[in-house]
């Protein structure tokens, strides 16, 4: 009979174990972000699951009901708003691209865009004899061809906007001779706004490009939720068994990572979502186009310490310059006194003081995660920082004194 714990056996086992772990990582990698998100959401909704389990005393009823409540309260509204935002991102990008193209089309000969112009000729028969397109067309979200007006971006009249800007500039000292031209506005849109909208449109197309992938991920996510609700205690027990650390340290890791993960969802993402939604409501009242697009940007900037004001204040300035003074004033005041107070009022109620994460760390973890992992870094980045913070806390509590004594 072979000996079990020889050096050769141990080396072979751990080598095989390492190969299996690496292979398993690559097999499960497409769904790791879903697993992490499902774990955090089940931890967030575990009090509801436990209450349902007490009432029905059967996991086969409690788990599906907890998942249903989760979808009803968070996921369905997010999916619905994301769908509307997706369409508005693409529409806004089309309008920006159309504005830039329509104002530059006279400079472009037919030869530079031959295939596109031939298609327009065949479909619309609307080109001039000089070799430049008289009118620019685009295909809207419904698949219909429509004319692009070079004087508008959404419902903003560019000519009126330029007149108002220049009148406003004239009122300031030492700026009487300065005049913003149409070319300068076009260059600003082309150099600053167009790359941003194009980037967001590309990301939106990536997220919504594959129906099969979306359906598959949805099924996997629901299965993960159903499996994780009753399995949290078993996962903790398994982790303690395989961990060489003392049980007290394992408990500290489990509790702190779970608490800080839930706090991150409550104190960062939920509050940011509420701030973005409230911003969107007031943008709609003010008569701003692409409300869901701007709300999405407000939500993203509310996640990080910059805040939704970076979206609201420039829009307020445009409204003021286009004559909508009441709308501009309303947006500024509501952003300061309503949207800005959401965090102050809700954070102490949603996030325990000892589980709160520094907003700067959240910002750095999200930006670094996005750069390293792509879209999935939105989840991975904060998780890595949570583990880092927890590790420092464990070190300070259990190991720093021992090392200093040595």
N, C-alpha and C positions, 0 to 999 in steps of 0.2 A: 504494500500500500504506500502510495506517495505521501511524503510529508507535506503539510499544508502551508507552513509559514517559512519555507526556505527563501533565501534571497532571490533565487531565480523565479520562484512562483510569484513572489511579491512584485518583482520588477515586471514580469509578464502581465500580471493582473492590472497594475496601475497603467501600464502602457496601453493595454486593451481598453481600460476604462477611459483613458484620455481620448483615444481614437473615437470611441462611441459617443463621448460628450461632444466632440467637435462635429461629428457627422450629424448628431441630433440637433445641434445648434443650427446648422445649415438647412436641415429639413424643416425645422420649426420657425426659422427666422422670419418668413413672411407674416407670421401670426403672433410674433412676440409682443408687438405694440398693442395688439388687441388683448392679449393675455394680461399685460400690465394694466391697461385701462380697465378691463373687466375686474381685476383684483381690487383696484382702488374704488370702483363704483360699488362692488359688493360690500367692501368695508364701510363705505359711506351709508349704504342702505341696510346694513346688518341689523340695526335696531328694529327696523320695520319687519325684516324677515323673522327675527326672534319673536316679535309680537304675533305675527301670523302663525308661526309654529306653535305658540302657546294656545292659540284659538283653535286651530285645526288639528294639531298633534300629528300631522302627516306631511313629510317633506314634499311629496308629490303634488300637494296643493299649495303649500307655503312658498316654495321656490318660484313656480310659474306666476303666482300672484305678485310676489315681490318684483319679478322681472317686468310684469305688466305695469305695475305702479311706476317703476323706474322709467319705462318707455313713455308712459303717459305724462309724467311730470317733467322729464328732461329731454329724452332723446327725440321724441316725435316733434316737439317745438323746434329743437335744434335742426333736425332734418328738414323740416318745412322751411324754416328761415334760411338755411343753407341753400336750398333749391332756389328760392327767390333771389338770394344774393348772387348765386352762380349765374343766373340769367342776366342780372343787372350789371355784373362785372363785365360780361361779354358785350352787353349793349353799350356800356360806357366806353369800353375799349374801341368798339366800332365807331362811335361818334368822334372820339379823339383821332383815330386813324383817318376817318373821313374828313375831319376838319383840316388836318395836316395835308392830306392828299389833295383835297379840293383846292387848297390855296397854293399848292406847288405844281398842280397838274399842267399849268400853262408853260412851265419851264421844261417839261419833259416831252421829248419827241415820241412819236408812235413807236419808233424802233426800240426804245428802252423798255417798253411794256407791251411788246407786240402781241404776245399770246392773250393777255388780258383784254387788250383793246379789240382784238379780232372777235373774242367772245362777246364783248359788249356790242360790237357792230352787228354781229349775227343776230343778237337777241333784241337789240333796241334800235339799231340803225341810226345812231345819234353821234356822229363825229363830224368835225369840221374839215374843210379842204386844206387848211394850213398845216395839218399833221398833228394837231393837239386836240384833246378831248374837250368839247364845250361843256359838257355836263358830266359829273361823276355820279356813279350809281353804286349801291351796295345791296347785298342780300340781307334782309332783316331776319329776326329770330323766327319768324313764321315762314321763311322760305320765299318771301316775295321781294321783287326788286323794287327799290325805292330810291329817289333822288337824294343826294347829299347836298344840303344847303351849306355853302362855304361861309355863310354869315352867322351860323348858329352852332353852339355846342349844347346839346340838349334843348332846354327852353331859354337859354341865355343868348340874347342878340349881341354879337361881337361888336358891331358898329356902335350900338348904344353904350356898351361897356367901355369901349375906348374913349368915347366922348366924355363919359362920366369920370373916368380915371384922369383924363387930361384936365377937366374942369377942376377936379379936386387938387391936382398937383399945382395948378395955377394959384391956388389960395395960399400956398406955403411960400415963405420968403426964399429968395435965391433959386427958385425953381421955375420962374416964369418962362424961360426959354426952353425948358425941357418938355418934350412931348413923346409919349409912348406911341410908337407906330404899330401898324398891323404886323409888319415883319418881326418886330421885337416880341409881340405877343405870340406870334406863330412859333418863333424860335424857343420861347419859354415853354410852350405846350409841347413842342417836339423834343426838347432836350430834358425837360424835367417830368412832365406829367405823362407823356406817351410811354417812356420806358416803364414807369410804375404800373400803368394800366395794362401794358402788354405782359409784364411779369405776372400780375395777378390773373390775367386771362389765361395765360399758359398753365399756371398752377390749377386754376379752376377746371381747365380741360383735362389735365392729368387726373384730378380727383374724380371727374365725372365721365371719363373716357370709356370705361369698360363696364357695361351692365353686368356681365358675368362675374367680374371681380367683385363688384359691389354686392351682388346677391350672395356670393360665396362668403365674403367677409361678414355679412349680416348674419348668415346661418351660423358661422363659426362663433361669432360674438355671443349670440343667444345661447348656444350650447355651453360656452365658457361660463356665462352668467349662471345658468341652471346648475352647472357642476360645482362652481365655486361657493355659492351661498351655503350649502351644508358642509363644505370641506375646509373652511378656514381653520377649525381646531385641528383637523387631521394634518393639514399642511404645517401648522406650528409644531405639532408633535414630531413630524418627520424631520423638520429642520433641526430640532433639538437633538434628535438621535444621531444625525450625521455630522453635527457641528462639534468640533473638539473643544469649544469654549464652554465655560461654566454655564449652568442653566440660568443663573441670574443675569449674566451678560446676554445670553440668547433672548431672554425675556425683554431686556432693555432694548435690544435691536428690533425685535418684533413690534413692541409697543410704540417706540419712537418713530419707526419708519411708517407704521400704519397711521399713527396720529398725525404726523407731519404730512403724509400723503393726502389724507382726508382734509386736513387744514388747507393744503394747497388748492384742492378742488373748491372748497367752500370759500376760502378767503381770497383766492385769486381769480379763478375761472368763473364762478357763479356771480361774484360781485362785478367782475368786468362785463359779463353777459348782461347783467341788469343795467349797468351804466350805458352800455352800447344800445340796449333796447330803448331806454328812456331818451337817450340822445336822438334815436331814430324817430320817436314819436314827435318830438319838438321840431325836427327837421321837416317832417311831413306837414305839420301845422304851418311852418314857415313857407311851404311851397317849394321845397328843394327837390330836384330830380334825383333819381338813383338812391332813394332813402336806404335801402338794404345794403347797398355797396358802402355808403358812408357809415352806416351803423356797424358794419363788419370792421371797417378801419378803426372806428371809435372803440370797439370791443378789444381789438388787438392792442391799441395804444393804452387801454385801461389795464391790460394785464401787466404791462411794464409801468415803471413809475412816471412815464411821460404824461399819461392821462389823455382823456378824450378831447381836451381843449385844443390840441394840435390839429384836430380835424375841424372842430366847431369854429374857432376864431377866424381862420382863413375863409371859411364859407360865409361867416357873418360879414367879413369885409367885402366879399363879392356882392352879397345881398345889399349892403349899404351903398356900394358904388353903382348898383343897378337900380337904386331908388326904393328898395324894400327896407326902409329904415326900421319899421316896427318889427319885422321878422328878424333883422340883425340884432336889435336890442334884446328881443325875447330870447334868442339863442345864447347870447352872452350871459344874460342874467340867470337863465335856467341852468346853464352849465356850471356857473359858480355856486348858486344857492341850492340847487336840487341834485344834479348829477354829481357834483363834487362832494356832497354830504352823504351820498350812499355808502361810501367806504367808511366814513367816520361813524355812521350810525350802525351799520350791519356787522362790520368786522369784529368788534368786541363780543357780539352775540353769537357769531358763527364760529369764531376761532378762539380756542383756549390760549391764554397768554404764553404758556410754556411750549405750545406747538406751532407758534407763529414763525414764519420764515421771512428773513430780511428781503424786502422787495428788490434790492440791488442784486442779491444772489439769484432770485427768480429771473430777473432780466438777463443776467449773464448766462444762466443755465439754459434759458430758452434760445438765446442768440447763438451760443456755442453749440447747443444741441442741433439747431437747424443747420448750422454750417457743417457739422461733422456727420450727422445722420440724415440730413434732408428733412422732409416733412415729419418723419417719425421722431426727430429730435425734439419736437414740441412736447413729447411725452418722456423720452429717454433723458433729456438734459436735466429737467427738475428731479427725476428719480435719482440720477447719479449724485446730484448735489445733496439730496436728502440723506443718502447713504453716507456721503462724506461728512456732513454735519453730525450725524449719529455716531460715526466712528470717532470723531473728535471728542464728543461727549463721553463715550465709553472710555476713551483713553484718559481723559481728565479725571473720570470718576474711579476707575479701577487700576490704572497702570502708572499714572504720573508719579504718585507717591513712592511706589516700589522702585522705579527707575532712579528717582532722586536719592533714595536711601542707598542704592548700590554705588 
